[in-house]
Each structure stands twice: as structure tokens, then as C-alpha cells.
């Protein structure tokens, strides 16, 4: 962020050294944090109730959910859906954790995704945020928010018995009550910041290339988004078209286990709402997925995410090599 010319300058021009939002903001942030942690039991009971209500016959294998709840890699969606053989309705639950560094703080998410047949899925995710410890910048990341998603497979993989045809899907994500970064600054001074709404609309193609002895998974897509870093950076100034893609290699592990090593890239809008001097880079992840056995219903993911480091000459968010964990369980 560029230096401020006077104390009344626009928030986008406030320098790092002037970025102390004051005691009243920190007090409001801590009070809001208490409220969100009090909602843990209600959200977990809701997810548990949905899972129990949708639990059908036993699952032969499990799908893994991405960061925002859709069937995916770590932060990008795949064209596949949450489906299971001999199940018209199939549910997958997941827990996600991201250590976003000492300034942004930590994120916890709980997700439930429901597959209808083989071509449709929809789901809900609640994101919880634990504050960072920087008195100047950490208050810009407030409480978590709600995420709704849906996906429809338009073309199944190998359609028409053509082995080169990828699965092609279209989907959406809608986030509500997003009160981070520029969103929070836009509402600074309000006793009860309401946050904003943002979303994604995307198309994605995914293909398993059955090379021996190591199959390869390829995926690529484009999304229209008005969110910065999937809402963790608040809103973007406007809708933009952003590309994403992933590649993964499938290895046989000990026993009947499977190890999948992959990497993703996801373009981000250049800067958050109200903060035009920031420069948000493309997000990169390096991840591994462990599937103990096709008989089990559990997947474990571990990843390193490159999110945002020095986004301006005087602003380092210290979030360039962040640890993330995910666990998905199919019913």
C-alpha cells in the first residue's frame, strides 16, 4: 500500500505503519470471534443431522472434497461428482484446516456434500476463522462465512465409448457474510458489520489418463469470480475470468492403499475490493492424498499452499508456504 498523504486519505492509500485500526475495531473483532465460536455446536449438529438423514447403504469407495466442499483436489474443483455405485443419494462429509500464518490466522471448515445419481451434487460448508496476532493487520480478517455449492456433470468421462473424452461439468459457489480485508474496511465504524456476498461460476474438464504403471489425472477450467482468495481475501472489485488447473499422479501404496501426488494453480483477481495497491499472486498448492483402501470410506489430504507474501512494498502477509489438512468420509 502506498503512503498516506494525510489522516483523511482513502483507506487504499494507508501505509502499513498507519494501519492500526484502533481499539474499538480489535474489541469488536474479539467480540465477534466469541460469537462465532459459540456457533460451533449448532453447525456441527446441523452437519451431523444432514449426514445421518442422507446416509444410505455402505459405500464401496470415498470421494474427497476440496476446500469449499465440492468434489475436487485441494482448492480447485474436479468435473467428477459425489456419487457411488448403487446409491441414488450419496453423502460425503469433510473437515478442512488451513494455517494461513501469523497475520491472517487459521481457518477451519466443515462440509457436507450430497450426490444425486452420478451427475449432480450440492453442498454446504461453514468456515470458522481464528484471529492472527498482528495488532495492525489481523483485525482485517473477521469471522468465517457460509458457502453453498452445486455442480452438474454435462458430459461423462469416455462418453460415447470414446476414451479421449474428459468429464465436463459446470458449477457454482455462493459465499455469504464475507467480512474480510476490503469488505471489513468498507464497513468500519458499523457496530455490527454484515459482510458481503460473492461467488464463482465455473466450467471444468477432468480426465484420468490410464498410463502404466502410473495413471495421470488432468484437470483444467475457468471461473468467473468476484471473490479474492475464495472469500478469505474478501471481495474483488468486479467479476473477472480466472483460469485454474491441476495435475496428479496415482501410485499404488502398501497393501491396497493409493497415494496421489498433485499440484494446482488458480489465478486470483489482482487485488481485493478497496485495496487497489495490493497485488495478489496466483495460488499454488502441492498436495498428497492418501486412500487407505477401496473398501474404506476415508481419504486424507496434506498440502502446502502458496497464498500471499509481500503483496505491497510495505505489506508482507507472511502466507507463502502454509500447511493445510483435509479429511473426507463417504457414507
N, C-alpha and C positions, 0 to 999 in steps of 0.2 A: 504494500500500500504506500502511496506517495505521502509526503509530509503534509500536515495540515497547515493552512495559511493563517487560520485563526480558530478560536474555540467554537465559532459558529459554522465551521466548514461542514460540507456534506460528509456523511458517515463513510462514504467510499474513499475519502481523502485522509482519514485519520491514520496517523502512523502507529506503528507498534508501540512506541513509548507512550502514546496518548490513549492507548486502547484499554484503559481501566474504566469499566462501565459503572463503577460506583457500588457502594454498599447495598443500596436498595435492589440492584439487579442480582447481586450474589444472594441476598436474603430471599428474593423471590425464587431464584433458581433452586436453592436448598429446600424451600417450602414445597415447590413443585415436585422435586425429586421424592420427597416423603410421600406425596400423594400417589405418585406412580408406583412406588414400591408397595404401597398399601393395596394396589390393584392386582398384585401377583396372584393371590388365592383365587379371585374371581376369574381371571383369564385362564389359569391352569384348570380350574373346574370346568370352564366352558369347553376348552380343548378336549379334556378327558371325556366330557359328555358327548361331544361330537364323535370322537373315536369309538366309544362304546356303542353309540347308536348306529354307526355305519359298519361296524365290524361284521364281516361275513365269514365265509369258510376260510380255512387256513391257506396261506399264501405259499406258493412254491418258490418265489424269489421276491426280492425287495427292490423298489426304485429308490433313488436318492434324490432329495430335494435340494435345490440351490438356496442361496442366501435369502431370497424373498419368498420362498415357499413353492415355487414352480419346479417341476422336474427339470433338472439342469446339472451343470458342472458345479462351479463354486459361486460365481456371480453372474454367469450368463445362462440363458435357457437353452435346452435342447428341444428338438422337434418332437421328441417322444412324450408320451403322457403317462400318468399314474394308472396303469392298467395291470390286470392279472388274468391268467387263464381261468376260465370257468367262473369268473366273477363279473357280474354286471355293474356292481358298485364296489369300489375298492378304495380303502383309506390308507394314507401314509402320514405318519407324524414325524416331526423333526425338532431338534434343538440345535441352535447355532450360537457360536461365540466368536467375537472379534475383539482383540486387544488393539484399539486404534491409537494407542500411545498416550503419553502423559498429559497432552493438551486436550485432545478430543475426548478421551476416556474410553470406556469399554461398552460394547453392545452385546445384549443377549436377545435371542429371538426364539419364540415357539411357533410352530407352524402345523397346520393340518391341511392336507391336500386330498381331494376326492376325485377319483377317476370314474367316469361313466362310460361303460363299454371300453373300447380301445382307442377312441378318438377325441374324447373330451375330458378336461379336468378343470377344476376350480378350487380355490383355497383361500385361507385366511392366515395371516401372520401378525403377531404383535411384537413390536420391538421395544425393548427396555434399554435405557441408557444410564450408565453410571458415570458421574461427572469426573472430568480430569482435574488436575491440581493446580493449573496455572490461573492466578487471580485475574490476569488481564484478558486472556482469550478463552479459557474454558467455559465461562458463562454463555458463550455464543452457541454451545451445544446443549440444548434443553432436553426435555423428556422424550421418550420414544413416541412412536406413532403407529397407526394401523395400516395394514397392507392387504388389499384384495387382489386376486389374480385369476385369470382364466385363459384357457388355451384350447384351440381346436386344430386337430390334425387334418389338413386339407388333402394331402397325398401320402399314403402309407409307403413305407420303405419297400423297394423292389416291386412297386405297383406294376400290374400287367406282366408279371414274371420277368421284368427287366431288372437284372441285378445291379445296374448302374444308377437306378432311380433312388434318390435320397428321400427320407421322410421330410415333408414340408408342412409347417404349422404357422398359424397366426395367433397372437395372444395380446393380452393387456395386463397392466399393473396400475392400480389406483392407490395412492397414499393420502391419508387424511391426518390432520392435526400436526403437520410438519412445522416445527418451530426451531430450526437450526440456522446458524450463520446469518445471511442477509434477511431471512424471514424473521428472525428474532429482532434484529436491528430495526426492521420496518415497524415493529410493534412495541419498541422500547418506550417505556413510560406508561403502558397499559398495565393495570393491576392483574388482569387475567388474560395473557396472550393466548389467542385462539389458534395460532398456526395457520398454515395454508394447505392447499390441496395440489398435488402434482401427479403425473402419471407417465406411463410408457405405452406405446402401441408398437408391436414388433412382428416381423416375419423371420423365420429361421429354417434352415435346411440342415439336416444331420444325416450322416452315413457311416455305417460300420464297414470298413474295407477289410475283408477276410484274408489278409495276408498271413502267411505261415512262416514261422510259428507265432508271430506277434501280430494280432489284429490291430488295426488303427481306427480310431474314431475321429471323424472330422465334422466340424460344425461351424456355420457362419450365418450371420444375419444382419439386419438393420433395424434400428428402432427410432421412432420419433419420440422425443422426450423433452419435458420441461423441468426435469429434476437434475440436481447436481449430486453426483455420487450416490444415486439411488435414494435421495432424500436425506442422506447423512450430512450432505453439504447444503441442505435447504433446496430452494427452487433455483432454476436457471431463469435468466431474464425473459426467454421466449422458447417456443418449441424449436428443436433442431433435429436433424437426421444424424444419427451416430452409428457407426459400424461396430460389430463385435465378432469374435471368433474364438474357436478352441481346437486343440488337437490333443489326443490322448493315445497312449499305448497300453495294451492289455496283456498282462503277464499272468501265467499260472503260478500260484503260490503254494506253500506247503499244504499237504492234504488236498482238499477240494477248494481251497481258497483262491481268490482272484485279487491281484493288485493292479490298479490302473493309475498310471502316471500321466499327468496332463499339465497344460498351460493355457491360459486365456489372455485375451486382450480386449478391452472395452473402452472405446473413446468416450470422453466426457465433454459436456458443454464447457467452453473455455473458462467461464468464471461464474460465480454464484450471483443471484439477484442482489442488487445494491452494492456489489463489491467488484467494480469493473477492473480494478488494478491487479486482481489476483489472476493467476494462471494455473489452472488445474490440469495435470497431465493425464495421459491415457492410463487407465488402471491395468496392471499386470498381475496375474496370480500364477503360482507354481504349486501344484497340489497332488496329493495321492489319495486314492480311495481304496479301502480295504473291505472286501466282501468275504466273510469267513467261510461261507458255503452257500450253494444254491438252495440248500434245504433250510437255511436260516432266513430271517426276515430283517436283518440288521446290516446297515452299512456305516462305516466310519470314514470321515474325511479329515485330512490335515492339510493346511495350506499356509503359504506365505504370500501376503498381498502387498504390492507396492501402490500406495494410495496417493499421498501428497506430502512432500517435504517442504522445500523452500518455495513457496508459492508467490512470493514477492521479495524484493531486496531485503526487507527488514522483518519478514514474517516466515518463520520456519514452524510448520505444524508437527514436525517430528513423527510422521506417519508413513515412512517409506518401506519398512520391512516388518510388517505386522503379522502376528500369528493369529490364525483362525482355525476353529474346530467345528465340525458338524457331525451329527448323528441322525440317521433316518431309520424308521422302523415301519415296516408294512404289515397291515392286518389282513 
